[in-house]
């Protein structure tokens, strides 16, 4: 169950951001066995002054159009799946004119007991 916060420049319209979120979803489905109805995204549009992202750290050249995806998900994906996911997102975003250097993704893994999906119910108990 991934939950993704997609941080984009404030000049990007919500429809474009939603299309990019769908590219992330497609990447999850094709590389990490995430079901199509497992969609949880939060889109945050930030002004340039609220974003401090070093333009060349890691050997890339970031522009002011950088997009950051922070993903919290259940642990269990292999390194190969994660690498395939990153590549699939970059490929999907490229179809919409997003440069590869302008995509940052952070995965934060946890356990099913770390989630509640509502009413205080623990996700681990719902899936047991």
N, CA, C and O of each residue as an XYZ file, in Angstrom:
512
protein
N       0.847     -1.179      0.000
C       0.000      0.000      0.000
C       0.887      1.234      0.000
O       1.229      1.742      1.068
N       1.264      1.725     -1.167
C       2.062      2.946     -1.210
C       1.206      4.196     -0.955
O       0.042      4.261     -1.349
N       1.801      5.157     -0.304
C       1.217      6.496     -0.169
C       2.277      7.460     -0.685
O       3.397      7.495     -0.174
N       1.920      8.239     -1.695
C       2.893      9.106     -2.359
C       2.528     10.565     -2.201
O       1.403     10.969     -2.497
N       3.485     11.359     -1.731
C       3.359     12.805     -1.757
C       4.174     13.292     -2.946
O       5.390     13.110     -2.999
N       3.499     13.903     -3.882
C       4.131     14.393     -5.101
C       4.264     15.908     -4.979
O       3.273     16.636     -5.029
N       5.497     16.370     -4.819
C       5.764     17.811     -4.690
C       6.205     18.345     -6.045
O       7.172     17.876     -6.645
N       5.462     19.338     -6.500
C       5.718     19.911     -7.826
C       5.810     21.431     -7.711
O       5.342     22.007     -6.729
N       6.413     22.084     -8.710
C       6.433     23.550     -8.696
C       5.005     24.105     -8.735
O       4.127     23.514     -9.364
N       4.776     25.218     -8.075
C       3.415     25.770     -7.998
C       2.878     26.225     -9.352
O       1.671     26.420     -9.495
N       3.734     26.397    -10.336
C       3.257     26.798    -11.662
C       2.715     25.611    -12.459
O       2.145     25.797    -13.534
N       2.889     24.385    -11.938
C       2.319     23.202    -12.595
C       0.856     23.078    -12.193
O       0.525     23.133    -11.008
N      -0.015     22.913    -13.175
C      -1.436     22.785    -12.865
C      -1.729     21.395    -12.288
O      -0.972     20.448    -12.499
N      -2.833     21.298    -11.564
C      -3.181     20.050    -10.898
C      -3.429     18.918    -11.893
O      -3.108     17.767    -11.599
N      -3.989     19.217    -13.053
C      -4.257     18.162    -14.029
C      -2.952     17.513    -14.489
O      -2.884     16.290    -14.612
N      -1.924     18.307    -14.743
C      -0.622     17.756    -15.130
C      -0.058     16.914    -13.996
O       0.462     15.822    -14.229
N      -0.158     17.411    -12.781
C       0.343     16.658    -11.631
C      -0.410     15.342    -11.470
O       0.192     14.326    -11.121
N      -1.705     15.348    -11.717
C      -2.498     14.119    -11.632
C      -2.069     13.112    -12.704
O      -2.045     11.907    -12.450
N      -1.737     13.598    -13.883
C      -1.242     12.720    -14.950
C       0.080     12.083    -14.525
O       0.304     10.896    -14.766
N       0.950     12.861    -13.899
C       2.222     12.325    -13.421
C       1.999     11.313    -12.303
O       2.698     10.301    -12.236
N       1.032     11.576    -11.425
C       0.696     10.608    -10.373
C       0.239      9.298    -11.007
O       0.575      8.219    -10.518
N      -0.516      9.389    -12.081
C      -0.963      8.165    -12.762
C       0.222      7.418    -13.369
O       0.211      6.188    -13.417
N       1.231      8.129    -13.829
C       2.447      7.462    -14.333
C       3.145      6.707    -13.201
O       3.664      5.610    -13.406
N       3.154      7.305    -12.006
C       3.733      6.607    -10.855
C       2.915      5.360    -10.554
O       3.479      4.297    -10.291
N       1.597      5.480    -10.592
C       0.730      4.329    -10.329
C       0.993      3.215    -11.334
O       1.101      2.049    -10.953
N       1.096      3.559    -12.600
C       1.378      2.561    -13.634
C       2.713      1.878    -13.367
O       2.835      0.665    -13.533
N       3.713      2.651    -12.955
C       5.025      2.080    -12.634
C       4.909      1.116    -11.450
O       5.518      0.046    -11.468
N       4.140      1.481    -10.427
C       3.931      0.587     -9.288
C       3.287     -0.727     -9.738
O       3.713     -1.809     -9.335
N       2.270     -0.617    -10.565
C       1.541     -1.805    -11.005
C       2.420     -2.742    -11.824
O       2.343     -3.961    -11.670
N       3.254     -2.177    -12.692
C       4.057     -3.009    -13.599
C       5.342     -3.527    -12.977
O       5.892     -4.519    -13.455
N       5.837     -2.887    -11.923
C       7.129     -3.309    -11.359
C       7.040     -3.861     -9.942
O       7.911     -4.625     -9.525
N       6.013     -3.493     -9.204
C       5.956     -3.847     -7.775
C       4.684     -4.580     -7.380
O       4.406     -4.737     -6.191
N       3.910     -5.030     -8.357
C       2.690     -5.799     -8.081
C       1.686     -5.051     -7.213
O       1.003     -5.662     -6.391
N       1.590     -3.755     -7.383
C       0.594     -2.963     -6.658
C      -0.713     -3.027     -7.442
O      -0.715     -2.762     -8.644
N      -1.827     -3.372     -6.791
C      -3.098     -3.460     -7.515
C      -3.593     -2.085     -7.971
O      -3.283     -1.072     -7.344
N      -4.364     -2.051     -9.063
C      -4.829     -0.778     -9.624
C      -5.646      0.090     -8.663
O      -5.611      1.316     -8.765
N      -6.377     -0.523     -7.738
C      -7.211      0.272     -6.827
C      -6.443      0.765     -5.605
O      -7.011      1.448     -4.753
N      -5.178      0.432     -5.512
C      -4.341      0.865     -4.382
C      -3.696      2.203     -4.762
O      -2.497      2.272     -5.032
N      -4.501      3.245     -4.777
C      -4.045      4.572     -5.198
C      -4.235      5.573     -4.074
O      -5.358      5.886     -3.680
N      -3.102      6.075     -3.559
C      -3.125      7.080     -2.501
C      -2.049      8.113     -2.811
O      -0.856      7.853     -2.656
N      -2.492      9.286     -3.250
C      -1.573     10.345     -3.666
C      -1.984     11.659     -3.018
O      -3.168     11.944     -2.843
N      -0.998     12.434     -2.676
C      -1.201     13.782     -2.163
C      -0.326     14.685     -3.026
O       0.889     14.497     -3.090
N      -0.932     15.656     -3.683
C      -0.194     16.564     -4.561
C       0.017     17.886     -3.831
O      -0.926     18.503     -3.335
N       1.267     18.296     -3.781
C       1.639     19.532     -3.109
C       2.322     20.436     -4.128
O       3.337     20.067     -4.720
N       1.755     21.620     -4.326
C       2.363     22.602     -5.236
C       3.081     23.640     -4.381
O       2.477     24.281     -3.520
N       4.377     23.793     -4.632
C       5.197     24.679     -3.803
C       5.841     25.779     -4.638
O       6.276     25.536     -5.763
N       5.903     27.003     -4.080
C       6.609     28.077     -4.772
C       8.114     27.803     -4.737
O       8.602     27.083     -3.866
N       8.825     28.371     -5.671
C      10.264     28.130     -5.784
C      11.007     28.436     -4.486
O      11.948     27.724     -4.132
N      10.595     29.490     -3.771
C      11.305     29.854     -2.543
C      11.107     28.828     -1.414
O      11.826     28.861     -0.415
N      10.148     27.931     -1.571
C       9.913     26.904     -0.553
C      10.622     25.595     -0.883
O      10.447     24.591     -0.192
N      11.419     25.618     -1.941
C      12.105     24.396     -2.383
C      13.613     24.655     -2.420
O      14.089     25.496     -3.183
N      14.341     23.938     -1.606
C      15.808     24.027     -1.599
C      16.321     22.675     -2.056
O      16.406     21.736     -1.265
N      16.660     22.577     -3.320
C      17.091     21.321     -3.928
C      18.385     21.604     -4.685
O      18.369     22.263     -5.725
N      19.487     21.115     -4.172
C      20.783     21.401     -4.767
C      20.758     21.034     -6.246
O      20.350     19.928     -6.600
N      21.186     21.945     -7.110
C      21.026     21.731     -8.550
C      21.930     20.657     -9.160
O      21.630     20.165    -10.248
N      23.035     20.274     -8.489
C      23.940     19.302     -9.118
C      24.336     18.140     -8.215
O      25.147     17.306     -8.618
N      23.791     18.062     -7.011
C      24.140     16.964     -6.109
C      23.820     15.621     -6.770
O      22.760     15.453     -7.374
N      24.733     14.686     -6.651
C      24.528     13.351     -7.213
C      24.884     13.230     -8.680
O      24.648     12.193     -9.301
N      25.455     14.293     -9.238
C      25.905     14.227    -10.626
C      24.842     14.496    -11.670
O      25.038     14.198    -12.848
N      23.716     15.057    -11.252
C      22.685     15.442    -12.215
C      22.623     16.961    -12.283
O      23.259     17.651    -11.487
N      21.854     17.478    -13.237
C      21.680     18.924    -13.365
C      20.183     19.209    -13.270
O      19.447     19.080    -14.248
N      19.750     19.600    -12.068
C      18.338     19.877    -11.819
C      17.986     21.302    -12.227
O      18.779     22.229    -12.064
N      16.781     21.452    -12.759
C      16.262     22.779    -13.065
C      15.293     23.184    -11.946
O      15.146     22.466    -10.957
N      14.654     24.306    -12.105
C      13.656     24.741    -11.123
C      12.352     23.962    -11.279
O      11.404     24.191    -10.528
N      12.293     23.047    -12.242
C      11.087     22.249    -12.495
C      11.126     20.886    -11.818
O      10.286     20.033    -12.105
N      12.079     20.667    -10.930
C      12.236     19.359    -10.300
C      10.960     18.917     -9.585
O      10.258     19.720     -8.970
N      10.683     17.621     -9.685
C       9.522     16.995     -9.070
C      10.038     15.977     -8.061
O      10.936     15.193     -8.370
N       9.474     15.988     -6.858
C       9.916     15.071     -5.807
C       8.740     14.174     -5.418
O       7.654     14.654     -5.090
N       8.983     12.858     -5.461
C       7.981     11.888     -5.029
C       8.503     11.210     -3.765
O       9.516     10.512     -3.797
N       7.804     11.423     -2.660
C       8.130     10.765     -1.395
C       7.108      9.665     -1.205
O       5.912      9.929     -1.078
N       7.584      8.422     -1.187
C       6.701      7.272     -1.154
C       6.922      6.482      0.130
O       8.040      6.063      0.431
N       5.847      6.286      0.879
C       5.877      5.379      2.020
C       5.141      4.125      1.570
O       4.030      4.203      1.047
N       5.774      2.955      1.779
C       5.174      1.718      1.325
C       5.579      0.562      2.220
O       6.567      0.633      2.951
N       4.807     -0.489      2.146
C       5.129     -1.682      2.911
C       6.444     -2.259      2.420
O       6.701     -2.281      1.216
N       7.273     -2.723      3.330
C       8.552     -3.311      2.950
C       8.311     -4.633      2.237
O       7.248     -5.241      2.364
N       9.309     -5.064      1.490
C       9.209     -6.351      0.828
C       9.592     -6.326     -0.643
O       9.753     -7.384     -1.252
N       9.741     -5.137     -1.227
C      10.156     -5.080     -2.627
C      11.659     -5.322     -2.704
O      12.415     -4.907     -1.826
N      12.073     -5.993     -3.756
C      13.500     -6.269     -3.951
C      14.193     -5.030     -4.497
O      13.542     -4.106     -4.982
N      15.504     -5.019     -4.414
C      16.267     -3.918     -5.015
C      15.982     -3.836     -6.506
O      15.885     -2.742     -7.062
N      15.849     -4.990     -7.158
C      15.542     -5.009     -8.590
C      14.206     -4.369     -8.902
O      14.086     -3.631     -9.880
N      13.191     -4.644     -8.077
C      11.886     -4.021     -8.275
C      11.966     -2.510     -8.093
O      11.361     -1.755     -8.853
N      12.710     -2.077     -7.091
C      12.842     -0.641     -6.839
C      13.531      0.044     -8.012
O      13.090      1.106     -8.452
N      14.598     -0.545     -8.518
C      15.309      0.042     -9.660
C      14.411      0.085    -10.898
O      14.411      1.067    -11.640
N      13.650     -0.984    -11.111
C      12.722     -1.010    -12.243
C      11.640      0.055    -12.075
O      11.223      0.683    -13.048
N      11.188      0.254    -10.838
C      10.194      1.290    -10.556
C      10.740      2.672    -10.904
O      10.070      3.453    -11.579
N      11.962      2.977    -10.443
C      12.567      4.281    -10.745
C      12.650      4.500    -12.254
O      12.306      5.571    -12.753
N      13.106      3.485    -12.969
C      13.252      3.598    -14.425
C      11.893      3.783    -15.095
O      11.763      4.577    -16.027
N      10.881      3.056    -14.624
C       9.546      3.174    -15.214
C       8.949      4.562    -14.976
O       8.294      5.115    -15.860
N       9.170      5.121    -13.795
C       8.676      6.480    -13.526
C       9.374      7.470    -14.457
O       8.716      8.320    -15.058
N      10.687      7.370    -14.582
C      11.433      8.283    -15.462
C      10.933      8.172    -16.899
O      10.785      9.178    -17.592
N      10.675      6.954    -17.336
C      10.169      6.733    -18.692
C       8.775      7.334    -18.861
O       8.488      7.984    -19.866
N       7.919      7.114    -17.877
C       6.566      7.658    -17.933
C       6.550      9.172    -17.905
O       5.804      9.803    -18.654
N       7.375      9.765    -17.039
C       7.433     11.227    -16.950
C       7.987     11.831    -18.238
O       7.560     12.909    -18.651
N       8.936     11.143    -18.874
C       9.539     11.654    -20.109
C       8.484     11.844    -21.196
O       8.608     12.742    -22.029
N       7.449     11.005    -21.193
C       6.360     11.145    -22.172
C       5.631     12.477    -22.023
O       4.927     12.912    -22.934
N       5.805     13.122    -20.864
C       5.123     14.387    -20.587
C       6.111     15.546    -20.507
O       5.793     16.613    -19.980
N       7.309     15.325    -21.035
C       8.297     16.392    -21.126
C       9.116     16.636    -19.879
O       9.804     17.654    -19.797
N       9.070     15.741    -18.899
C       9.854     15.920    -17.676
C      11.240     15.308    -17.896
O      11.371     14.131    -18.230
N      12.244     16.117    -17.703
C      13.632     15.670    -17.842
C      13.983     14.678    -16.739
O      13.522     14.813    -15.606
N      14.791     13.693    -17.068
C      15.214     12.694    -16.091
C      15.929     13.293    -14.895
O      15.794     12.794    -13.778
N      16.694     14.366    -15.119
C      17.412     15.020    -14.017
C      16.471     15.762    -13.074
O      16.880     16.167    -11.986
N      15.224     15.942    -13.477
C      14.262     16.683    -12.663
C      13.286     15.778    -11.914
O      12.189     16.201    -11.548
N      13.700     14.517    -11.688
C      12.861     13.575    -10.960
C      13.652     13.044     -9.775
O      14.718     12.453     -9.942
N      13.121     13.260     -8.580
C      13.708     12.682     -7.368
C      12.638     11.812     -6.715
O      11.485     12.225     -6.589
N      13.029     10.603     -6.301
C      12.105      9.681     -5.660
C      12.747      9.158     -4.386
O      13.912      8.761     -4.383
N      11.978      9.162     -3.304
C      12.432      8.620     -2.028
C      11.452      7.560     -1.573
O      10.257      7.828     -1.452
N      11.944      6.361     -1.321
C      11.107      5.298     -0.787
C      11.381      5.149      0.703
O      12.535      5.090      1.128
N      10.327      5.091      1.482
C      10.424      4.873      2.924
C       9.558      3.663      3.235
O       8.337      3.704      3.088
N      10.206      2.583      3.665
C       9.482      1.348      3.910
C       9.085      1.214      5.382
O       9.768      1.696      6.286
N       7.947      0.533      5.580
C       7.521      0.220      6.935
C       6.700     -1.066      6.908
O       6.618     -1.727      5.872
N       6.094     -1.422      8.033
C       5.326     -2.656      8.164
C       3.829     -2.349      8.173
O       3.420     -1.208      8.388
N       3.017     -3.384      7.938
C       1.564     -3.212      7.896
C       0.995     -2.683      9.208
O      -0.055     -2.041      9.207
N       1.667     -2.941     10.320
C       1.194     -2.445     11.613
C       1.372     -0.925     11.727
O       0.795     -0.296     12.615
N       2.159     -0.347     10.841
C       2.413      1.097     10.866
C       1.338      1.899     10.126
O       1.453      3.120     10.021
N       0.311      1.245      9.620
C      -0.733      1.908      8.844
C      -2.098      1.739      9.501
O      -2.409      0.689     10.062
N      -2.887      2.768      9.421
C      -4.322      2.641      9.638
C      -4.981      3.292      8.433
O      -4.576      4.366      7.989
N      -6.001      2.625      7.912
C      -6.666      3.131      6.712
C      -7.965      3.856      7.038
O      -8.692      4.285      6.142
N      -8.245      3.986      8.318
C      -9.440      4.696      8.758
C     -10.034      4.043      9.989
O      -9.805      2.861     10.248
N     -10.801      4.817     10.749
C     -11.490      4.366     11.964
C     -10.550      3.762     12.996
O     -10.991      3.052     13.900
N      -9.256      4.043     12.865
C      -8.291      3.502     13.825
C      -7.994      2.034     13.628
O      -7.370      1.412     14.487
N      -8.427      1.464     12.516
C      -8.204      0.055     12.252
C      -6.804     -0.162     11.707
O      -6.368      0.544     10.798
N      -6.109     -1.129     12.256
C      -4.738     -1.416     11.842
C      -4.754     -2.234     10.557
O      -5.404     -3.277     10.485
N      -4.042     -1.761      9.554
C      -4.023     -2.415      8.249
C      -3.576     -3.867      8.357
O      -4.115     -4.728      7.660
N      -2.605     -4.156      9.215
C      -2.098     -5.519      9.378
C      -3.221     -6.474      9.777
O      -3.222     -7.633      9.363
N      -4.161     -6.006     10.566
C      -5.251     -6.858     11.021
C      -6.313     -7.015      9.931
O      -7.012     -8.028      9.894
N      -6.439     -6.046      9.062
C      -7.416     -6.123      7.973
C      -6.966     -7.089      6.890
O      -7.796     -7.677      6.196
N      -5.656     -7.257      6.742
C      -5.121     -8.098      5.682
C      -4.732     -9.483      6.161
O      -4.291    -10.307      5.361
N      -4.886     -9.756      7.444
C      -4.476    -11.058      8.007
C      -5.477    -12.147      7.670
O      -5.291    -13.299      8.062
